[in-house]
Amino acid sequence: MRTQISGKQIDIGDALTTHVRSEIGETVEKYAQRPTDLTVIFSKDAFNFICDAVVHLSTGLTVQAKGQAPEIYAAFEACREKMDKQLRRYKRRLKDHHQGRAEPVEFSAAGSYVLTGDEDDWHEAEDDQGLQPIIVAEMETRVPTLSVGDAVMQMELSGMPLLVFRNEKHGGVNVVHRRDDGNVGWIDPRNISN
C-alpha cells in the first residue's frame, strides 16, 4: 500500500507517521483487505488539529474521513473512528464487491467547474447576454461506472452529498444524493416520461 502522510504548515514527527501507518492500515485491512493508496493530511485550524484521510481500495472505491480535536493524536483517532464506522457498515458488501466484479470499477473522464459570484449578478448577466458566472477552477474529474447500490455506498464512504455515476445496467449518467430528510435520492433521466 502506498502511503502519503503529511502536514499543512505543521511538522509531523516520525512517531505520528508510524502510528498513523500502523493504526489506519490495521483498520482498513480488517474490513476492505486490499487498500492500494492512503493519503493522510494534518492541518491546524485556530484551536483544533484536523486530520483528513483518503483510502483508495483496489476495487476502485474510495473511503474518506475527517476528524478534529485540540490534540493531533486525538484528531487522528477521531478520523480513524469515523473511517472504522463507515467500513464496518459496509463490511460484507466491500468484501463481496470484488468477487462479484470481473473488473475493477471503471472510470470515465468529465469536466468539473467551480462557479463563483453573487447569484444576483448571474441573473443580471442573464438579462444582458445570458448566464455568465465567474469560473474559478476548471479541472477534470472521474465518473465511475457502478450499480445504484454501489453508488450509494461510494457516496456514503466518501462523505459526499452527491455522486454522479454511469449506471452499469444501461450506461446512462445517474445521480444519487443525500436529501434534506436524510434519505437518499436517485436521479435517472432515462426514467423521466415526456
Secondary structure, DSSP 8 states (H G I E B T S, - for coil): -EEEEEESSS---HHHHHHHHHHHHHHHHHHTS-EEEEEEEEEEETTEEEEEEEEEETTS-EEEEEEEESSHHHHHHHHHHHHHHHHHHTHHHHHHHHHH-SS--EEEEEEEEEEES-HHHHHHHHHHHS---EEEEEEEEEEEEE-HHHHHHHHHHHT-SEEEEEETTT--EEEEEE-TTS-EEEE-GGG---
